[in-house]
Amino acid sequence: MNESAIDDIWQQIQSLGEEEQLALHERLAAVADEQWRKEAAAARRIAREKGIDQAAIDRAVEKVRYGP
């Protein structure tokens, strides 16, 4: 998408009323939440496949925070 198209969309958003902007914000938040859920599920699957469990994560965090 080029800069001109983005500017056009931005102008359309700015011309919306307060309630419409709120509805748009809620939809965008829902989309972002769904993307986060999918990415988190994929990360968990990859971790399981690599044998990484919560205990391993906790050890890694502790090592970074407090050293070896």
N, C-alpha and C positions, 0 to 999 in steps of 0.2 A: 504494500500500500504506500502510495507516495504522500508527500507532505501536504499537498493540496487536498487530497481526499481526507486526511486526518483533520485538517483545518475545517473542512466542510462539516464533518461529523461533529467536531467541537462546537461549531456555531449552532448546529441543530440542537445539541444538548443544552446549550446556553439559552435557547429560545423556549425550552420546555418550562412548564409551570413547576412550582415547588413539589406538588404531589407526584407529577410525572418524573421529576428528577429523583425523588425518593424511590419510586418504583424501579427506575433504571438502576439505581444504586443497589437495591435489594437483589435484583436479577444478577447483576455483575458479581455481587458477593456470593450468591448461590453457585454461580459458575466457578468462581475461584475455590469455593469450599469443595465442590465436587472434584475439581482437578487435584486439589491437595489430597483428598481421600484416595483417589486412584494412584497417585504417586506414592503415597504412604503404603498402600497395599502392595505395590510393586516392590518397594524397598524392603518390606517385611519378607516377601517371597524370596527375593535375592539373598537376604540375610540368612533365611532358613536353609536355602540351597548351599550356602557357604559354611553352614554350621555355626553361624553367629547367633548366640542367644543373649538374653538380658544380662546374664552374669558376665559374659565377655565384654559387653558394652560398658557395664559398670566398672570392670577392671581397667578398661582403656581410659575411661573418664578419670578415674582415680589416678592413673599413671600420668596423664596430662596435667592434672591439677597439682599433684603432690610430688611428681618425679618418680623415678624407678624404685 
